Amino acid sequence: MTRSRLELARTVTAQLRRREGRNLLAVGLYGSVSRGEDRAHSDIDLVLLVRSGKTGLQMLMRNGVLVSLLRLTWDEAADEVRGYSWNLPEALSGWRSVQELYDPRGLLRSLRDRSLRPRAHQFREAARGGFLGTFEDYGKLLNALEAEDTAEAREMAIWFTHGAAMILLCLERQVASTGRRVFAELPNQRGVGNAIRRLRYETLPLDETTRLARSVWTSLRSRARTQRIALPERG
């Protein structure tokens, strides 16, 4: 399976080089195909470093296979690897899997190498940002629970647990092996990882959802305080 997708990725890369010309700095393959773990319905993930122009995610179909093109400038790519985004454990995972398809200046190689050596302050700042973003979802979850709105509580539990999982990984300075393995690989010190998984995947009574949500938030805040990370104070 991987070989045919690799060949298709190389074909798309050649087309991109002709289309973009000097604007194209590098093309890399990441994700399941790069790791040799693709399956029958896997897509092809390509990251493009460009000098200028529109950036962001684009999709196209080639031979019945979905191809995702993530266009970034050098500054945007470097910020993902060296910065403090709330989903740092996922971002670094993607960069660690990058395989260069076109990289004449070694830019992708340098980014991949840097992703293997994240700094402690990156995880601290990413955790702090994660708390600020997840604070809103936690509040919405509590609102739904207090209103006894089961459907909304279930939805907000899913939103809340994504942020909580990223916070936990940042506090542990742990990078996910793949984006799809985030919840399977959560560390379970003091039961926090298991509580996050239960909130995300199980249909629970409202009182149990409330107990677990408050337990997760309290535990994450407590662990962050030991690292002297300033936090929002909702209980």
N, C-alpha and C positions, 0 to 999 in steps of 0.2 A: 504493500500500500504506500509506504513512504517513498519508494523510488519514483513511482509515477507522479506523485505530488511534487517531489523535488524537481523533476524534469519540467513540470508545468511552472513551478516557481521560477526556474531559470529562464524559461521562455518569456514569462511576463516581465522579468527583469530586463531582458534584452529589448523588449518593446518599450519599456519605460526609459531606458537609456536613449533610444532613438527619439522618443517623444520629448523628453525633458532636456536633452543636451547638457550644456554646462551648468544648468540649474540643479542638476542631480549630483549630489555629493556621494551618496552611498545607498545601497539597498541591502537589507538584512532579512533573514527568515527567522521567525521566533515561534514559540508555541509548540503544539504537539508534533507537527511535522518536523520541526528542527530537532526535537528530542527523540524522534523515531517512535513516537507513541500514538500516531494518528490512527483513526479508525475509519470505518466505511463512510461515515458522514462528516468527517472532520473538514474544516475549512483550511485555507492557507493564509497565514498571517505574515504580512510583509511590513517592515518599517522602512520608510524612505526619509533620508536626510536631504533637505533642499535648501538652496540659498535664500529663496524668497517665494512669495506666492501664497495661495491659500493652504492652510494646514488643517489637520484634523483627520477624521476617519472617513474613508470612502470604500464603497463595496462594488464589486463587479463579478460577473460569472464567466468562467472559462471552462469549456468542456464539461459542463454540469457541476463544476466545483466552485463554491463561493470563495472569492479571494478578497481579503480585507487589506486595505492599504492605509497604513497610519503614517501620514505626512507630518514631519516635524522639522523645524529649523534646528541648527546645532544648539542654540541657546535653550530651546524647549527640551531637547533630548537630554542635554547636560543637567537641566534642572530636575528632570525625573530621577536621574541617577544620584545627583549630589544634594538634592533639595529635601523638603520636609512634607511632602504631600501626605494626607491622612491615610492613603492606601499604599504607603511605601512598601510594605511587605509583598504586595501583589506586583507593584511596578518593578521592583528589583528582581522578582522571579522571572518576569518577562525578559528583562535585559540579560539575565544570566544565561538564557537559552538561545541568544542571538547567534546565528550562523551567517557569516558574511557571504553575500552573493556578488556584491560589487562594492569594493571598499579601497579604492586606490590610495587614500591618504591614511588609512588605518583608524578612521574615526570610530567606526563601530567596535573595533577591537578594543580601543581605549575605553569606550563606554562600558563594554561588557566586563573588562578587567576592573574598572572602578566599582561596578555593581557588586563585585565579589568582596569588596572591602568597605562596607558602609561604616560611617562613624557613629559613635555612641550618641552624639548630640543630634544627629538626624532622627534617630528613633525617639529621643526625648521630645523634640519639637513636633514630630509627626503624631506622637501620642497626645500632646497638648491640643493640636489642631483637631485630632479625632474626637477628643472630649467635647470641644466646642461645637462640632458638627453633629455629634450623636446626642448632645444635650437636647436638641429640638425633637429628635425622634423619640427619645425617652419621655419627654413631656407629652407628646402626642399619644404615646402608648398608655401612659398613666391616665390621660383624659378619657381615652376609649374604655379603659378598664373601669374607671369610676362611673362612666355613663352606662356600663354594662352592655356596650356595643360589641358583641362577640366578633362580628365580621371585621370591623375596623381594628379591633385589638389584634386579631390574627395577622392582618396586613402590616400593622405597625410593628409587631414583634419581628417580622422578617426584616423590615428596614432597620430596626434597632440592633438586631444581632449582627448585621454586616458591619456596622460601625464598631460594635463592641468587640467583634473578632479582630478587627484591625488594631484597636487599642491594645488588646491583650498581646498580640504578636509584637507590637512595638515595645511594650513594656518588657517583654522577654527578649527583645532584639532578635527576633526569629523571622526568617524569610520563608514564605510558602514555597514548596517545591513546584507547584503549579497553581494557577488561579482556581481550578476546579477542586483542589485538595485543601483549600483553606480550612474548612470546618472539620474535615477528617483529621487534620494535623494540629488542631488547637491544643496547646499545653493545658493540662488539667489540674494544676496546682490549686488546692483548696476547692476543687470541684467547679471552678469557674468555667472551664472549657466545656464540660458536660452540661452545665446549666445553659450556656449559650446554644449548644446543639439542641437541647430539648425545646427551648423557646422557639427555635427556628423550624424544627421539623415535626414536633408533636402537636396535636390538637389537645389543648389542656383546659381544664376548668378555669374560670376567670380568677378565682382566688389563688390557684397554683401559678398561673401566669404572673399575677401581681407579686407573689412571693419571690419567684425566680428573677423577675426583672429588677426588683429592688435589691436582691442579693447580688446579682451581677454588677449593678451600678455601684453599690457600696464597696464590693470587693475591688473593683477596678480603681475606684477613687482612693481606697486605702493603699493599694500597691503604688499608685502614682505619687501619693504623698511621701512615701518612703524614698522616692527618687526626687523629691522636692519639685514636682511639676505642679504649677498653679492650675486650679480646676474650678469649673462652675460648681455651685453648691446646692443644687436641687437634691433632696433626700429621697 
